[in-house]
Structure formats: structure tokens, C-alpha cells
Amino acid sequence: MNFDQYVWLLWSSAFLVPWVVVYAAFPIHRWAMLWASLYTMPFGLSEPLFVPEYWLPPSLFDLAENTGFDIESLIFCFGIGGIAAVFYNLLTGRRDEPVAVEAR
């Protein structure tokens, strides 16, 4: 059994660990995290721009090599997008607030 094909899956899924922790621990940020993750996940479909010219990740079912797409890139973009959307607010303790009508 070739375990090398699971390396990219393991490391891309590692971004889901902090995502789940933040999602569970900070319910006030759940909506922003979920929407940001769903909107950034399609950026994983940009993989054909980089494969194989830039890099060729060891993906499940050799999808990256055969099609240019892989499941791991979608997982990576989902996890990193949600964390990036709320990371600053978590570090500073700030909350998102609606903009007043007068300020618009």
C-alpha cells in the first residue's frame, strides 16, 4: 500500500482541525466562517493553473495528475477560508457589527 498518496489529504485536512475547534468554541463567528468557507472552497478548482507546471501533489486516485483537479484542494480552501475570515476578530476580540445607516 502506497501511503504517499495520502500526504496531501492529511495536510489539507489538518486545516479542518482548527476550523472545527473555532466553529465549536465561538458560536458568534459560525455564520461568517461557514459562508467564507463555502465561498472560498471553489478556489480549489483553480488547480489546473498550477498542475503540473508548478507542482504535482500526490492526490487521491491520482486525480491531480489525470484531471488537474483534486479533492484535497477543495478541503484546503474550505478550511483556510473559514479560519482566515474570523482570525483577526478572534485575536483582537472584535465582533462584526452592522454599519449604521448614516455611515453608509
N, C-alpha and C positions, 0 to 999 in steps of 0.2 A: 504494500500500500504506500502510495506516494503522499507524504504529509506536506510537501512543499506547496501543493495547490491550495492548501488551507491557510497559508500565511496571510494573504491579503484579506481573506474573510475574517480571520482572527483580529487583525489590526483595525480593520474598518468597523467591526462590531465592538471593538474596545471603546469607540466613541459613544456607543449606546449606553454604556455603564454610567458615565456622569450624566447623560441625558435623563435616564430613569431616576437617578438619585435626585437631581434638581427638580424634575417633574413631580416626584412624590413629596419632596420636602418643602417646596414653595408653591402651594396651590394658586397663589395670586398670579404667577407667571405662566401657568399652564396654557392658557389661551394663546399667548404670544409665542410660546415655544412650539406648540403644535402647528400653528399657521406658518411660522417661519420655517419649520422643518418640512412641511408639505410644499411650500413654495421653493425651497432650495433643493429639494430632492431631484427635480428634473435636470438640474445642472450636472448630475451624474451621467446624463445621456450625452454629454459633450465629449465623452471618452474617445470617439473616433478621431477627434482632433489631435490626440496625443499618442494613440496606439497605432502601430508600433514605432512611429518615428521618434517619440520622446521616451516612452517606456512601454514595457510589455509585462503587466502584472500576472502573477500566477493565479488565475481566477478559476472558479468552479466550472467544471465541464469545459474548460479551455475556451470559454465564451469570448474573452478579450482577444485571443489570438484568431479565433474563427470568425467572429462577427464584429469586433471592435467595441462591443458593449459588454458590461459585466454587472452582476447583481451587487457586488461589493461597492462599486462606486455610488450606487443609489443609497446604500446603507450609510456610507461615509458622509455623503452630502446631507442626508436626513439628520444624522447625529450632530454634525458640526454646525449646521444651520440653526438648529434649535438652541444649542448652547451659546452660539455667538449672539443670538438675538437678545438674550437676557443676561449675559455675563457681566456687562457693565453695571446694570441695575443690582445684580447680586453683590458685586464688590463695593458699591457705594451705598447700598441700602435705599436707593431711589425707587420710586414707583412711577409707572406711566399714568399720566393724568390727561384728561381731555383738555383741549385748548379752548379757552373762553371765546365766546362769540365775538367780543370786542377785539380780541387779539387777532382774529382771522382777518 
